[in-house]
Amino acid sequence: MGRRRGRLPREILSPPEIARLLDAPDPTRLFGFSDRAIIELIYCTGIRRAECSGLDRDDLCVQTKSIWVRSGKGNRDRVLPVSNESISRTSAYINALDSGYAPTGPWMFAGLRRRRLGPKGISALVTRFARAVNPRVMGSAHMLRHSMATHLLDGGADIRHIQAILGHSDLNSTAIYTQVSTATLRRAWAAAHPRADVECASPEVPPDKELGIGSRRFGQSVFDDG
């Protein structure tokens, strides 16, 4: 019996929607800093909500522009590249923590009680802002992960690199994203194929006799009765 094919991601935000989502948190509030940093980091790296929850402040390395994801799914560690924007947002949040709100532990993102922000809390904040941007989506942290993987594939990233970023042990798990990029495939074909943009007028069909239709010119014809 063959392996069951993975389900297609149901919700993927477009790059413009992602941009609006990133601008949704209130930058004048401390939690606005953390909300923006969380959304930016998940979309930038594609980490799962549990992996985001499990991050400690020391897992972010500004010098190497990377983040250490400890004990991801399957207890596999991985180091992921982080954008300058994500580093800036996360660092701004960490620096904004004063002594009166400092987390009670080493974790990167804290909730109202200064304890580690759990996976459900991360999904809740992503959902709140995602629905404000696009009311048609349910919104979740996994939606950001799906969107990031699809945008990487659309941008020409190798599927094995996407596999490593997502932390998939099986390439089949990553291959589902190839099914959602048909439009990108069409654009790539149109941009590269030498005959893709050739325009022509509707051809004039010659009389039947000139084509040999109904004659023995091209052998037995489908128009012949005999």
C-alpha positions as CSV (number, residue, x, y, z in Angstrom):
1,M,0.0,0.0,0.0
2,G,1.5,3.4,-1.0
3,R,2.2,6.2,1.3
4,R,-0.7,8.5,1.9
5,R,-0.2,11.8,0.1
6,G,0.0,14.9,2.3
7,R,-2.9,17.3,2.3
8,L,-2.5,20.6,0.5
9,P,-2.2,23.7,2.8
10,R,-5.7,25.2,2.9
11,E,-4.6,28.8,3.7
12,I,-1.7,30.7,2.2
13,L,-1.3,34.4,2.4
14,S,0.1,36.4,-0.5
15,P,3.2,38.5,0.0
16,P,1.1,41.7,0.2
17,E,-1.1,40.2,2.8
18,I,2.0,39.1,4.8
19,A,3.2,42.7,4.6
20,R,-0.1,44.0,6.0
21,L,0.0,41.3,8.7
22,L,3.4,42.4,9.8
23,D,2.2,46.0,10.1
24,A,-0.9,45.1,12.1
25,P,0.6,44.9,15.7
26,D,0.6,48.2,17.7
27,P,4.3,49.3,17.9
28,T,3.5,51.7,20.8
29,R,2.8,48.8,23.2
30,L,5.3,46.3,24.6
31,F,3.2,43.4,23.4
32,G,3.1,45.1,20.0
33,F,6.8,44.6,19.9
34,S,6.5,40.9,20.8
35,D,3.6,40.2,18.5
36,R,5.4,41.7,15.5
37,A,8.6,39.9,16.4
38,I,6.8,36.5,16.7
39,I,5.0,37.0,13.4
40,E,8.1,38.1,11.6
41,L,10.2,35.3,13.1
42,I,7.7,32.5,12.2
43,Y,7.3,33.8,8.6
44,C,11.1,34.4,8.2
45,T,12.1,30.9,9.4
46,G,9.1,28.7,9.0
47,I,9.4,27.4,12.5
48,R,6.4,25.6,14.2
49,R,4.5,27.3,16.9
50,A,5.9,24.9,19.5
51,E,9.4,25.6,18.3
52,C,8.8,29.3,18.6
53,S,7.4,28.8,22.1
54,G,10.5,26.8,23.0
55,L,13.0,29.5,22.0
56,D,15.3,31.1,24.6
57,R,16.8,34.6,24.2
58,D,20.3,33.0,23.8
59,D,19.1,31.0,20.8
60,L,19.2,34.2,18.7
61,C,22.7,35.0,17.4
62,V,23.0,38.5,16.0
63,Q,26.6,38.0,14.8
64,T,25.8,35.0,12.6
65,K,22.2,36.1,11.8
66,S,20.8,32.8,12.8
67,I,18.6,31.1,15.3
68,W,19.0,27.8,17.0
69,V,15.9,25.7,17.1
70,R,16.4,23.1,19.8
71,S,14.7,19.8,19.9
72,G,12.3,20.4,17.0
73,K,9.9,17.8,15.8
74,G,11.5,14.4,16.1
75,N,14.0,15.9,18.6
76,R,16.1,17.3,15.8
77,D,18.0,20.5,16.3
78,R,18.6,22.9,13.4
79,V,20.2,26.3,12.8
80,L,18.2,28.6,10.6
81,P,19.1,31.9,8.8
82,V,17.3,35.0,10.1
83,S,16.7,38.2,8.2
84,N,18.0,41.6,9.3
85,E,14.4,42.7,9.8
86,S,13.6,39.8,12.1
87,I,16.7,40.3,14.1
88,S,15.9,44.0,14.5
89,R,12.3,43.3,15.6
90,T,13.2,40.6,18.0
91,S,16.1,42.6,19.5
92,A,13.9,45.6,19.9
93,Y,11.4,43.5,21.9
94,I,14.1,42.0,24.1
95,N,15.6,45.5,24.7
96,A,12.2,46.9,25.6
97,L,11.8,44.4,28.5
98,D,12.4,46.4,31.6
99,S,13.0,45.1,35.1
100,G,9.3,45.4,35.9
101,Y,8.4,43.0,33.1
102,A,11.4,40.9,32.7
103,P,10.5,37.2,32.1
104,T,10.9,34.9,35.0
105,G,13.1,32.6,32.9
106,P,15.4,32.5,29.9
107,W,12.6,32.2,27.3
108,M,12.4,34.6,24.5
109,F,8.7,35.3,24.4
110,A,6.7,35.7,27.5
111,G,3.0,36.0,28.2
112,L,1.1,38.2,30.7
113,R,2.4,36.3,33.7
114,R,6.0,36.6,32.5
115,R,6.1,32.9,31.9
116,R,6.9,31.2,28.6
117,L,4.3,32.0,25.9
118,G,2.8,28.6,24.9
119,P,2.0,27.3,21.4
120,K,-1.7,28.1,21.9
121,G,-1.0,31.7,22.8
122,I,1.2,32.1,19.7
123,S,-1.5,30.7,17.5
124,A,-4.1,33.0,19.1
125,L,-2.2,36.2,18.4
126,V,-1.4,35.2,14.8
127,T,-5.1,34.3,14.3
128,R,-6.2,37.7,15.7
129,F,-4.1,39.7,13.3
130,A,-4.5,37.4,10.3
131,R,-8.3,37.8,10.4
132,A,-8.0,41.5,10.6
133,V,-6.0,41.4,7.4
134,N,-8.1,38.8,5.6
135,P,-11.4,37.9,7.3
136,R,-11.8,34.9,5.0
137,V,-8.9,33.0,6.6
138,M,-9.0,31.1,9.8
139,G,-5.4,32.1,10.5
140,S,-2.8,30.2,12.5
141,A,0.9,30.0,13.1
142,H,1.0,27.1,10.7
143,M,-0.5,29.3,8.0
144,L,2.7,31.5,8.2
145,R,4.8,28.3,7.8
146,H,2.8,27.2,4.8
147,S,3.0,30.7,3.2
148,M,6.8,30.9,3.8
149,A,7.4,27.6,2.2
150,T,5.2,28.4,-0.8
151,H,6.9,31.8,-1.3
152,L,10.3,30.2,-1.2
153,L,9.3,27.7,-3.8
154,D,7.8,30.5,-5.9
155,G,11.1,32.4,-5.6
156,G,13.1,29.5,-7.0
157,A,14.4,27.8,-3.8
158,D,15.4,24.2,-4.1
159,I,12.9,21.9,-2.5
160,R,15.6,20.1,-0.5
161,H,16.7,23.5,1.0
162,I,13.0,24.1,1.9
163,Q,13.0,20.6,3.5
164,A,15.9,21.5,5.7
165,I,14.4,24.8,6.7
166,L,11.1,23.3,7.6
167,G,12.8,20.4,9.5
168,H,11.1,17.7,7.5
169,S,12.7,14.2,7.7
170,D,10.9,13.0,4.6
171,L,11.0,14.9,1.3
172,N,7.4,13.8,0.6
173,S,6.3,16.1,3.4
174,T,7.8,19.1,1.6
175,A,6.6,18.0,-1.9
176,I,3.0,19.1,-1.2
177,Y,4.1,22.7,-1.7
178,T,4.9,21.9,-5.4
179,Q,1.2,21.3,-5.9
180,V,0.2,24.9,-4.9
181,S,2.6,26.7,-7.3
182,T,0.9,26.0,-10.6
183,A,0.5,29.7,-11.3
184,T,4.2,30.2,-10.7
185,L,5.0,27.4,-13.0
186,R,2.9,29.1,-15.7
187,R,4.7,32.4,-15.2
188,A,8.1,30.7,-15.4
189,W,7.1,28.9,-18.6
190,A,5.8,32.1,-20.1
191,A,9.0,33.9,-19.2
192,A,11.4,31.2,-20.5
193,H,9.7,29.5,-23.4
194,P,10.6,30.9,-26.8
195,R,7.2,30.4,-28.2
196,A,5.2,31.5,-25.2
197,D,4.5,35.1,-26.3
198,V,4.3,34.6,-30.1
199,E,1.2,36.2,-31.4
200,C,-0.5,35.2,-34.6
201,A,-3.8,35.9,-36.4
202,S,-6.3,33.2,-36.8
203,P,-5.1,31.0,-39.7
204,E,-7.1,30.8,-42.9
205,V,-8.0,27.2,-43.6
206,P,-7.4,26.3,-47.3
207,P,-10.1,24.5,-49.3
208,D,-10.4,20.8,-48.7
209,K,-8.9,19.9,-52.0
210,E,-5.6,21.7,-51.2
211,L,-5.3,19.9,-47.9
212,G,-6.0,16.6,-49.6
213,I,-8.9,15.9,-47.2
214,G,-11.1,13.2,-48.5
215,S,-8.5,12.0,-51.0
216,R,-5.9,9.3,-51.1
217,R,-3.1,11.9,-50.8
218,F,-2.3,11.1,-47.2
219,G,-3.5,7.6,-47.2
220,Q,-6.9,6.4,-46.0
221,S,-8.8,9.5,-44.7
222,V,-11.2,9.6,-41.8
223,F,-13.5,11.4,-44.2
224,D,-13.7,8.5,-46.6
225,D,-16.6,6.2,-46.5
226,G,-14.8,3.2,-48.0
